[in-house]
Amino acid sequence: MSRRTTGTLLLVIAAFLYSVRYLSAAIFGSGVASWSSELFQKMLKYVGTAPQSWSIAALILGLFYLVWAEYEATSSKTKESLKRFVSYETVDQEAKSQNKTE
């Protein structure tokens, strides 16, 4: 699996975990006759902060993997272009030296 795929999957997991907290609180309070902001905040406290913490960790890790993949792609392209540049320069210098000796 590539780093881009891993990073993207971790971002999807982060979004899922972030929404799980709110969905869990809504499901927990689904039998309530009347809703209020205070009641929902209490339900969120009951669910806890674990899904939110894990979603932040997955978000940071996913972003790290994406940045790592982009850095590798950029550095490998730069290395390839430098190799081509140096090899063309070397070929040009050898051709010039051969023309001078002839």
C-alpha positions as CSV (number, residue, x, y, z in Angstrom):
1,M,0.0,0.0,0.0
2,S,1.4,3.4,-0.9
3,R,1.9,6.2,1.5
4,R,-0.8,8.3,-0.3
5,T,-3.3,5.5,0.1
6,T,-2.4,5.1,3.8
7,G,-2.7,8.8,4.4
8,T,-6.1,9.0,2.7
9,L,-7.4,6.1,4.6
10,L,-6.3,7.6,7.9
11,L,-8.0,10.8,7.0
12,V,-11.2,8.9,6.3
13,I,-10.9,7.1,9.7
14,A,-10.4,10.5,11.4
15,A,-13.6,11.8,9.8
16,F,-15.5,8.7,10.8
17,L,-14.2,8.8,14.4
18,Y,-15.0,12.5,14.7
19,S,-18.6,11.8,13.6
20,V,-19.0,8.7,15.8
21,R,-18.9,10.8,18.9
22,Y,-21.9,12.9,17.8
23,L,-23.8,9.9,16.4
24,S,-23.3,8.0,19.6
25,A,-24.7,10.9,21.6
26,A,-27.6,11.2,19.3
27,I,-28.4,7.5,19.4
28,F,-28.0,7.5,23.2
29,G,-30.6,10.3,23.5
30,S,-32.9,9.0,20.8
31,G,-35.6,8.1,23.4
32,V,-35.7,11.6,24.9
33,A,-39.0,13.4,24.3
34,S,-37.5,16.9,24.1
35,W,-34.1,18.1,23.0
36,S,-32.0,20.9,24.3
37,S,-28.4,22.1,23.9
38,E,-27.6,21.3,27.5
39,L,-29.0,17.8,27.2
40,F,-26.9,17.1,24.1
41,Q,-23.8,18.4,25.9
42,K,-24.4,16.0,28.7
43,M,-24.8,13.2,26.3
44,L,-21.5,14.1,24.7
45,K,-19.9,14.1,28.1
46,Y,-21.4,10.6,28.6
47,V,-19.9,9.4,25.4
48,G,-16.5,10.8,26.4
49,T,-13.6,12.2,24.4
50,A,-11.9,9.0,23.3
51,P,-13.3,9.1,19.7
52,Q,-12.3,12.7,19.4
53,S,-8.8,12.0,20.7
54,W,-8.3,9.0,18.3
55,S,-9.7,11.1,15.4
56,I,-7.1,13.8,16.1
57,A,-4.3,11.2,16.2
58,A,-5.5,9.7,12.9
59,L,-5.7,13.1,11.3
60,I,-2.2,14.0,12.3
61,L,-0.8,10.7,11.2
62,G,-2.8,10.8,7.9
63,L,-1.5,14.3,7.1
64,F,2.1,13.2,8.0
65,Y,1.8,10.3,5.5
66,L,0.5,12.5,2.8
67,V,3.3,15.1,3.3
68,W,5.8,12.3,3.4
69,A,4.5,10.8,0.1
70,E,4.6,14.3,-1.6
71,Y,8.1,14.9,-0.3
72,E,9.3,11.6,-1.7
73,A,7.7,12.2,-5.0
74,T,9.2,15.7,-5.3
75,S,12.7,14.6,-4.2
76,S,12.7,11.6,-6.6
77,K,11.7,13.8,-9.5
78,T,14.4,16.3,-8.5
79,K,17.0,13.6,-8.3
80,E,16.0,12.2,-11.7
81,S,16.1,15.6,-13.3
82,L,19.5,16.3,-11.8
83,K,20.8,12.9,-13.0
84,R,19.6,13.7,-16.5
85,F,21.1,17.2,-16.4
86,V,24.5,15.9,-15.2
87,S,24.5,13.0,-17.8
88,Y,23.7,15.4,-20.7
89,E,26.4,17.8,-19.5
90,T,28.9,14.9,-19.3
91,V,27.9,13.7,-22.8
92,D,28.2,17.3,-24.2
93,Q,31.7,17.6,-22.6
94,E,32.9,14.3,-23.9
95,A,31.6,15.2,-27.4
96,K,33.4,18.5,-27.3
97,S,36.6,16.9,-26.2
98,Q,36.4,14.2,-28.9
99,N,35.8,17.0,-31.5
100,K,38.9,18.9,-30.4
101,T,41.1,15.8,-30.6
102,E,40.0,15.0,-34.1
